[in-house]
């Protein structure tokens, strides 16, 4: 098993249908130090 560290900034939004959406910007602080964005929507 390999352990990696990172950081993430999440911006929550309440949608009109009452569900929560998280817009995230993340970055690994170990390994390849890659960055990215994710959009998570409650189902």
PDBQT receptor file of N, H, CA, C and O in Angstrom, charges set to zero:
ATOM      1  N   UNK A   1       0.844  -1.180   0.000  1.00  0.00    +0.000 N 
ATOM      2  CA  UNK A   1       0.000   0.000   0.000  1.00  0.00    +0.000 C 
ATOM      3  C   UNK A   1       0.885   1.238   0.000  1.00  0.00    +0.000 C 
ATOM      4  O   UNK A   1       1.891   1.290   0.708  1.00  0.00    +0.000 OA
ATOM      5  N   UNK A   2       0.507   2.237  -0.799  1.00  0.00    +0.000 N 
ATOM      6  H   UNK A   2      -0.310   2.195  -1.374  1.00  0.00    +0.000 HD
ATOM      7  CA  UNK A   2       1.249   3.481  -0.908  1.00  0.00    +0.000 C 
ATOM      8  C   UNK A   2       0.382   4.622  -0.377  1.00  0.00    +0.000 C 
ATOM      9  O   UNK A   2      -0.795   4.721  -0.723  1.00  0.00    +0.000 OA
ATOM     10  N   UNK A   3       0.954   5.473   0.453  1.00  0.00    +0.000 N 
ATOM     11  H   UNK A   3       1.910   5.393   0.734  1.00  0.00    +0.000 HD
ATOM     12  CA  UNK A   3       0.236   6.608   1.017  1.00  0.00    +0.000 C 
ATOM     13  C   UNK A   3       0.662   7.873   0.282  1.00  0.00    +0.000 C 
ATOM     14  O   UNK A   3       1.854   8.116   0.090  1.00  0.00    +0.000 OA
ATOM     15  N   UNK A   4      -0.317   8.677  -0.127  1.00  0.00    +0.000 N 
ATOM     16  H   UNK A   4      -1.285   8.480   0.029  1.00  0.00    +0.000 HD
ATOM     17  CA  UNK A   4      -0.035   9.959  -0.766  1.00  0.00    +0.000 C 
ATOM     18  C   UNK A   4      -0.719  11.049   0.041  1.00  0.00    +0.000 C 
ATOM     19  O   UNK A   4      -1.720  10.801   0.713  1.00  0.00    +0.000 OA
ATOM     20  N   UNK A   5      -0.173  12.255  -0.029  1.00  0.00    +0.000 N 
ATOM     21  H   UNK A   5       0.641  12.455  -0.575  1.00  0.00    +0.000 HD
ATOM     22  CA  UNK A   5      -0.783  13.397   0.639  1.00  0.00    +0.000 C 
ATOM     23  C   UNK A   5      -1.218  14.414  -0.405  1.00  0.00    +0.000 C 
ATOM     24  O   UNK A   5      -0.686  14.451  -1.514  1.00  0.00    +0.000 OA
ATOM     25  N   UNK A   6      -2.189  15.236  -0.035  1.00  0.00    +0.000 N 
ATOM     26  H   UNK A   6      -2.621  15.205   0.866  1.00  0.00    +0.000 HD
ATOM     27  CA  UNK A   6      -2.675  16.252  -0.952  1.00  0.00    +0.000 C 
ATOM     28  C   UNK A   6      -3.511  17.272  -0.223  1.00  0.00    +0.000 C 
ATOM     29  O   UNK A   6      -3.729  17.178   0.985  1.00  0.00    +0.000 OA
ATOM     30  N   UNK A   7      -3.975  18.249  -0.977  1.00  0.00    +0.000 N 
ATOM     31  H   UNK A   7      -3.798  18.325  -1.958  1.00  0.00    +0.000 HD
ATOM     32  CA  UNK A   7      -4.861  19.262  -0.415  1.00  0.00    +0.000 C 
ATOM     33  C   UNK A   7      -5.994  19.509  -1.399  1.00  0.00    +0.000 C 
ATOM     34  O   UNK A   7      -5.849  19.324  -2.607  1.00  0.00    +0.000 OA
ATOM     35  N   UNK A   8      -7.132  19.933  -0.843  1.00  0.00    +0.000 N 
ATOM     36  H   UNK A   8      -7.250  20.083   0.139  1.00  0.00    +0.000 HD
ATOM     37  CA  UNK A   8      -8.321  20.143  -1.666  1.00  0.00    +0.000 C 
ATOM     38  C   UNK A   8      -9.111  21.319  -1.113  1.00  0.00    +0.000 C 
ATOM     39  O   UNK A   8      -9.308  21.438   0.096  1.00  0.00    +0.000 OA
ATOM     40  N   UNK A   9      -9.561  22.187  -2.015  1.00  0.00    +0.000 N 
ATOM     41  H   UNK A   9      -9.401  22.090  -2.997  1.00  0.00    +0.000 HD
ATOM     42  CA  UNK A   9     -10.440  23.301  -1.645  1.00  0.00    +0.000 C 
ATOM     43  C   UNK A   9     -11.792  23.014  -2.283  1.00  0.00    +0.000 C 
ATOM     44  O   UNK A   9     -11.893  22.888  -3.503  1.00  0.00    +0.000 OA
ATOM     45  N   UNK A  10     -12.838  22.908  -1.453  1.00  0.00    +0.000 N 
ATOM     46  H   UNK A  10     -12.757  23.009  -0.461  1.00  0.00    +0.000 HD
ATOM     47  CA  UNK A  10     -14.187  22.599  -1.938  1.00  0.00    +0.000 C 
ATOM     48  C   UNK A  10     -15.102  23.790  -1.752  1.00  0.00    +0.000 C 
ATOM     49  O   UNK A  10     -15.107  24.419  -0.694  1.00  0.00    +0.000 OA
ATOM     50  N   UNK A  11     -15.889  24.107  -2.796  1.00  0.00    +0.000 N 
ATOM     51  H   UNK A  11     -15.884  23.596  -3.656  1.00  0.00    +0.000 HD
ATOM     52  CA  UNK A  11     -16.864  25.190  -2.733  1.00  0.00    +0.000 C 
ATOM     53  C   UNK A  11     -18.259  24.568  -2.863  1.00  0.00    +0.000 C 
ATOM     54  O   UNK A  11     -18.650  24.164  -3.958  1.00  0.00    +0.000 OA
ATOM     55  N   UNK A  12     -19.024  24.487  -1.748  1.00  0.00    +0.000 N 
ATOM     56  H   UNK A  12     -18.707  24.816  -0.859  1.00  0.00    +0.000 HD
ATOM     57  CA  UNK A  12     -20.349  23.874  -1.816  1.00  0.00    +0.000 C 
ATOM     58  C   UNK A  12     -21.398  24.832  -2.381  1.00  0.00    +0.000 C 
ATOM     59  O   UNK A  12     -21.346  26.041  -2.151  1.00  0.00    +0.000 OA
ATOM     60  N   UNK A  13     -22.346  24.268  -3.121  1.00  0.00    +0.000 N 
ATOM     61  H   UNK A  13     -22.388  23.286  -3.308  1.00  0.00    +0.000 HD
ATOM     62  CA  UNK A  13     -23.475  25.016  -3.662  1.00  0.00    +0.000 C 
ATOM     63  C   UNK A  13     -24.738  24.195  -3.439  1.00  0.00    +0.000 C 
ATOM     64  O   UNK A  13     -24.742  22.987  -3.677  1.00  0.00    +0.000 OA
ATOM     65  N   UNK A  14     -25.811  24.839  -2.983  1.00  0.00    +0.000 N 
ATOM     66  H   UNK A  14     -25.808  25.820  -2.789  1.00  0.00    +0.000 HD
ATOM     67  CA  UNK A  14     -27.092  24.173  -2.844  1.00  0.00    +0.000 C 
ATOM     68  C   UNK A  14     -27.844  24.343  -4.155  1.00  0.00    +0.000 C 
ATOM     69  O   UNK A  14     -28.111  25.469  -4.576  1.00  0.00    +0.000 OA
ATOM     70  N   UNK A  15     -28.188  23.238  -4.804  1.00  0.00    +0.000 N 
ATOM     71  H   UNK A  15     -27.971  22.323  -4.462  1.00  0.00    +0.000 HD
ATOM     72  CA  UNK A  15     -28.900  23.274  -6.073  1.00  0.00    +0.000 C 
ATOM     73  C   UNK A  15     -30.387  23.510  -5.845  1.00  0.00    +0.000 C 
ATOM     74  O   UNK A  15     -30.882  23.325  -4.733  1.00  0.00    +0.000 OA
ATOM     75  N   UNK A  16     -31.108  23.922  -6.900  1.00  0.00    +0.000 N 
ATOM     76  H   UNK A  16     -30.706  24.072  -7.804  1.00  0.00    +0.000 HD
ATOM     77  CA  UNK A  16     -32.549  24.199  -6.795  1.00  0.00    +0.000 C 
ATOM     78  C   UNK A  16     -33.341  22.981  -6.352  1.00  0.00    +0.000 C 
ATOM     79  O   UNK A  16     -34.392  23.113  -5.724  1.00  0.00    +0.000 OA
ATOM     80  N   UNK A  17     -32.835  21.784  -6.679  1.00  0.00    +0.000 N 
ATOM     81  H   UNK A  17     -31.982  21.676  -7.189  1.00  0.00    +0.000 HD
ATOM     82  CA  UNK A  17     -33.542  20.559  -6.294  1.00  0.00    +0.000 C 
ATOM     83  C   UNK A  17     -33.217  20.124  -4.860  1.00  0.00    +0.000 C 
ATOM     84  O   UNK A  17     -33.653  19.057  -4.429  1.00  0.00    +0.000 OA
ATOM     85  N   UNK A  18     -32.453  20.942  -4.112  1.00  0.00    +0.000 N 
ATOM     86  H   UNK A  18     -32.098  21.809  -4.462  1.00  0.00    +0.000 HD
ATOM     87  CA  UNK A  18     -32.140  20.662  -2.719  1.00  0.00    +0.000 C 
ATOM     88  C   UNK A  18     -30.887  19.834  -2.506  1.00  0.00    +0.000 C 
ATOM     89  O   UNK A  18     -30.492  19.598  -1.364  1.00  0.00    +0.000 OA
ATOM     90  N   UNK A  19     -30.258  19.393  -3.575  1.00  0.00    +0.000 N 
ATOM     91  H   UNK A  19     -30.579  19.585  -4.503  1.00  0.00    +0.000 HD
ATOM     92  CA  UNK A  19     -29.046  18.589  -3.454  1.00  0.00    +0.000 C 
ATOM     93  C   UNK A  19     -27.811  19.491  -3.398  1.00  0.00    +0.000 C 
ATOM     94  O   UNK A  19     -27.860  20.661  -3.779  1.00  0.00    +0.000 OA
ATOM     95  N   UNK A  20     -26.718  18.928  -2.922  1.00  0.00    +0.000 N 
ATOM     96  H   UNK A  20     -26.678  17.978  -2.612  1.00  0.00    +0.000 HD
ATOM     97  CA  UNK A  20     -25.473  19.688  -2.755  1.00  0.00    +0.000 C 
ATOM     98  C   UNK A  20     -24.500  19.346  -3.880  1.00  0.00    +0.000 C 
ATOM     99  O   UNK A  20     -24.367  18.187  -4.274  1.00  0.00    +0.000 OA
ATOM    100  N   UNK A  21     -23.826  20.372  -4.388  1.00  0.00    +0.000 N 
ATOM    101  H   UNK A  21     -23.934  21.313  -4.068  1.00  0.00    +0.000 HD
ATOM    102  CA  UNK A  21     -22.780  20.219  -5.404  1.00  0.00    +0.000 C 
ATOM    103  C   UNK A  21     -21.479  20.762  -4.806  1.00  0.00    +0.000 C 
ATOM    104  O   UNK A  21     -21.474  21.820  -4.177  1.00  0.00    +0.000 OA
ATOM    105  N   UNK A  22     -20.381  20.036  -5.004  1.00  0.00    +0.000 N 
ATOM    106  H   UNK A  22     -20.385  19.177  -5.515  1.00  0.00    +0.000 HD
ATOM    107  CA  UNK A  22     -19.071  20.491  -4.545  1.00  0.00    +0.000 C 
ATOM    108  C   UNK A  22     -18.160  20.695  -5.751  1.00  0.00    +0.000 C 
ATOM    109  O   UNK A  22     -17.881  19.748  -6.487  1.00  0.00    +0.000 OA
ATOM    110  N   UNK A  23     -17.698  21.919  -5.957  1.00  0.00    +0.000 N 
ATOM    111  H   UNK A  23     -17.925  22.689  -5.360  1.00  0.00    +0.000 HD
ATOM    112  CA  UNK A  23     -16.692  22.218  -6.972  1.00  0.00    +0.000 C 
ATOM    113  C   UNK A  23     -15.353  22.219  -6.246  1.00  0.00    +0.000 C 
ATOM    114  O   UNK A  23     -15.139  23.016  -5.333  1.00  0.00    +0.000 OA
ATOM    115  N   UNK A  24     -14.443  21.316  -6.656  1.00  0.00    +0.000 N 
ATOM    116  H   UNK A  24     -14.617  20.669  -7.398  1.00  0.00    +0.000 HD
ATOM    117  CA  UNK A  24     -13.192  21.137  -5.932  1.00  0.00    +0.000 C 
ATOM    118  C   UNK A  24     -11.974  21.412  -6.802  1.00  0.00    +0.000 C 
ATOM    119  O   UNK A  24     -11.946  21.070  -7.984  1.00  0.00    +0.000 OA
ATOM    120  N   UNK A  25     -10.983  22.027  -6.204  1.00  0.00    +0.000 N 
ATOM    121  H   UNK A  25     -11.006  22.305  -5.244  1.00  0.00    +0.000 HD
ATOM    122  CA  UNK A  25      -9.657  22.184  -6.812  1.00  0.00    +0.000 C 
ATOM    123  C   UNK A  25      -8.703  21.444  -5.895  1.00  0.00    +0.000 C 
ATOM    124  O   UNK A  25      -8.628  21.744  -4.703  1.00  0.00    +0.000 OA
ATOM    125  N   UNK A  26      -7.971  20.476  -6.440  1.00  0.00    +0.000 N 
ATOM    126  H   UNK A  26      -8.033  20.232  -7.407  1.00  0.00    +0.000 HD
ATOM    127  CA  UNK A  26      -7.111  19.632  -5.627  1.00  0.00    +0.000 C 
ATOM    128  C   UNK A  26      -5.698  19.581  -6.179  1.00  0.00    +0.000 C 
ATOM    129  O   UNK A  26      -5.449  19.879  -7.348  1.00  0.00    +0.000 OA
ATOM    130  N   UNK A  27      -4.785  19.196  -5.307  1.00  0.00    +0.000 N 
ATOM    131  H   UNK A  27      -4.987  18.954  -4.357  1.00  0.00    +0.000 HD
ATOM    132  CA  UNK A  27      -3.370  19.104  -5.681  1.00  0.00    +0.000 C 
ATOM    133  C   UNK A  27      -2.689  18.070  -4.789  1.00  0.00    +0.000 C 
ATOM    134  O   UNK A  27      -2.834  18.109  -3.567  1.00  0.00    +0.000 OA
ATOM    135  N   UNK A  28      -1.949  17.151  -5.396  1.00  0.00    +0.000 N 
ATOM    136  H   UNK A  28      -1.831  17.119  -6.388  1.00  0.00    +0.000 HD
ATOM    137  CA  UNK A  28      -1.138  16.218  -4.628  1.00  0.00    +0.000 C 
ATOM    138  C   UNK A  28       0.079  16.955  -4.093  1.00  0.00    +0.000 C 
ATOM    139  O   UNK A  28       0.703  17.733  -4.814  1.00  0.00    +0.000 OA
ATOM    140  N   UNK A  29       0.419  16.715  -2.833  1.00  0.00    +0.000 N 
ATOM    141  H   UNK A  29      -0.088  16.082  -2.247  1.00  0.00    +0.000 HD
ATOM    142  CA  UNK A  29       1.615  17.323  -2.231  1.00  0.00    +0.000 C 
ATOM    143  C   UNK A  29       2.722  16.289  -2.090  1.00  0.00    +0.000 C 
ATOM    144  O   UNK A  29       3.712  16.521  -1.397  1.00  0.00    +0.000 OA
ATOM    145  N   UNK A  30       2.554  15.160  -2.742  1.00  0.00    +0.000 N 
ATOM    146  H   UNK A  30       1.749  14.971  -3.306  1.00  0.00    +0.000 HD
ATOM    147  CA  UNK A  30       3.570  14.111  -2.820  1.00  0.00    +0.000 C 
ATOM    148  C   UNK A  30       3.390  13.398  -4.161  1.00  0.00    +0.000 C 
ATOM    149  O   UNK A  30       2.456  13.696  -4.905  1.00  0.00    +0.000 OA
ATOM    150  N   UNK A  31       4.273  12.469  -4.463  1.00  0.00    +0.000 N 
ATOM    151  H   UNK A  31       5.032  12.227  -3.859  1.00  0.00    +0.000 HD
ATOM    152  CA  UNK A  31       4.147  11.743  -5.725  1.00  0.00    +0.000 C 
ATOM    153  C   UNK A  31       4.445  12.641  -6.913  1.00  0.00    +0.000 C 
ATOM    154  O   UNK A  31       5.510  13.254  -6.980  1.00  0.00    +0.000 OA
ATOM    155  N   UNK A  32       3.491  12.721  -7.867  1.00  0.00    +0.000 N 
ATOM    156  H   UNK A  32       2.626  12.223  -7.812  1.00  0.00    +0.000 HD
ATOM    157  CA  UNK A  32       3.738  13.496  -9.094  1.00  0.00    +0.000 C 
ATOM    158  C   UNK A  32       3.314  14.966  -8.995  1.00  0.00    +0.000 C 
ATOM    159  O   UNK A  32       3.479  15.712  -9.960  1.00  0.00    +0.000 OA
ATOM    160  N   UNK A  33       2.774  15.396  -7.858  1.00  0.00    +0.000 N 
ATOM    161  H   UNK A  33       2.639  14.791  -7.074  1.00  0.00    +0.000 HD
ATOM    162  CA  UNK A  33       2.388  16.797  -7.614  1.00  0.00    +0.000 C 
ATOM    163  C   UNK A  33       1.375  17.325  -8.638  1.00  0.00    +0.000 C 
ATOM    164  O   UNK A  33       1.325  18.528  -8.894  1.00  0.00    +0.000 OA
ATOM    165  N   UNK A  34       0.575  16.437  -9.221  1.00  0.00    +0.000 N 
ATOM    166  H   UNK A  34       0.616  15.459  -9.013  1.00  0.00    +0.000 HD
ATOM    167  CA  UNK A  34      -0.416  16.867 -10.210  1.00  0.00    +0.000 C 
ATOM    168  C   UNK A  34      -1.537  17.660  -9.541  1.00  0.00    +0.000 C 
ATOM    169  O   UNK A  34      -1.726  17.591  -8.327  1.00  0.00    +0.000 OA
ATOM    170  N   UNK A  35      -2.278  18.414 -10.360  1.00  0.00    +0.000 N 
ATOM    171  H   UNK A  35      -2.124  18.470 -11.346  1.00  0.00    +0.000 HD
ATOM    172  CA  UNK A  35      -3.394  19.251  -9.920  1.00  0.00    +0.000 C 
ATOM    173  C   UNK A  35      -4.606  18.912 -10.774  1.00  0.00    +0.000 C 
ATOM    174  O   UNK A  35      -4.478  18.348 -11.861  1.00  0.00    +0.000 OA
ATOM    175  N   UNK A  36      -5.779  19.262 -10.272  1.00  0.00    +0.000 N 
ATOM    176  H   UNK A  36      -5.883  19.720  -9.389  1.00  0.00    +0.000 HD
ATOM    177  CA  UNK A  36      -6.974  19.041 -11.070  1.00  0.00    +0.000 C 
ATOM    178  C   UNK A  36      -8.198  19.651 -10.434  1.00  0.00    +0.000 C 
ATOM    179  O   UNK A  36      -8.132  20.283  -9.380  1.00  0.00    +0.000 OA
ATOM    180  N   UNK A  37      -9.318  19.444 -11.102  1.00  0.00    +0.000 N 
ATOM    181  H   UNK A  37      -9.371  18.930 -11.958  1.00  0.00    +0.000 HD
ATOM    182  CA  UNK A  37     -10.607  19.935 -10.631  1.00  0.00    +0.000 C 
ATOM    183  C   UNK A  37     -11.601  18.795 -10.707  1.00  0.00    +0.000 C 
ATOM    184  O   UNK A  37     -11.543  17.956 -11.606  1.00  0.00    +0.000 OA
ATOM    185  N   UNK A  38     -12.520  18.776  -9.744  1.00  0.00    +0.000 N 
ATOM    186  H   UNK A  38     -12.568  19.458  -9.014  1.00  0.00    +0.000 HD
ATOM    187  CA  UNK A  38     -13.578  17.766  -9.711  1.00  0.00    +0.000 C 
ATOM    188  C   UNK A  38     -14.891  18.449  -9.392  1.00  0.00    +0.000 C 
ATOM    189  O   UNK A  38     -14.922  19.467  -8.702  1.00  0.00    +0.000 OA
ATOM    190  N   UNK A  39     -15.979  17.881  -9.900  1.00  0.00    +0.000 N 
ATOM    191  H   UNK A  39     -15.954  17.054 -10.461  1.00  0.00    +0.000 HD
ATOM    192  CA  UNK A  39     -17.311  18.357  -9.598  1.00  0.00    +0.000 C 
ATOM    193  C   UNK A  39     -18.089  17.171  -9.046  1.00  0.00    +0.000 C 
ATOM    194  O   UNK A  39     -18.321  16.193  -9.756  1.00  0.00    +0.000 OA
ATOM    195  N   UNK A  40     -18.492  17.256  -7.782  1.00  0.00    +0.000 N 
ATOM    196  H   UNK A  40     -18.303  18.051  -7.205  1.00  0.00    +0.000 HD
ATOM    197  CA  UNK A  40     -19.244  16.188  -7.119  1.00  0.00    +0.000 C 
ATOM    198  C   UNK A  40     -20.662  16.650  -6.908  1.00  0.00    +0.000 C 
ATOM    199  O   UNK A  40     -20.892  17.743  -6.391  1.00  0.00    +0.000 OA
ATOM    200  N   UNK A  41     -21.626  15.822  -7.308  1.00  0.00    +0.000 N 
ATOM    201  H   UNK A  41     -21.439  14.934  -7.728  1.00  0.00    +0.000 HD
ATOM    202  CA  UNK A  41     -23.047  16.172  -7.158  1.00  0.00    +0.000 C 
ATOM    203  C   UNK A  41     -23.733  15.063  -6.378  1.00  0.00    +0.000 C 
ATOM    204  O   UNK A  41     -23.588  13.883  -6.695  1.00  0.00    +0.000 OA
ATOM    205  N   UNK A  42     -24.470  15.450  -5.368  1.00  0.00    +0.000 N 
ATOM    206  H   UNK A  42     -24.588  16.409  -5.110  1.00  0.00    +0.000 HD
ATOM    207  CA  UNK A  42     -25.219  14.493  -4.553  1.00  0.00    +0.000 C 
ATOM    208  C   UNK A  42     -26.242  13.760  -5.429  1.00  0.00    +0.000 C 
ATOM    209  O   UNK A  42     -26.908  14.368  -6.267  1.00  0.00    +0.000 OA
ATOM    210  N   UNK A  43     -26.352  12.445  -5.218  1.00  0.00    +0.000 N 
ATOM    211  H   UNK A  43     -25.811  11.952  -4.537  1.00  0.00    +0.000 HD
ATOM    212  CA  UNK A  43     -27.351  11.672  -5.978  1.00  0.00    +0.000 C 
ATOM    213  C   UNK A  43     -28.530  11.321  -5.120  1.00  0.00    +0.000 C 
ATOM    214  O   UNK A  43     -29.466  10.675  -5.591  1.00  0.00    +0.000 OA
TER     215      UNK A  43
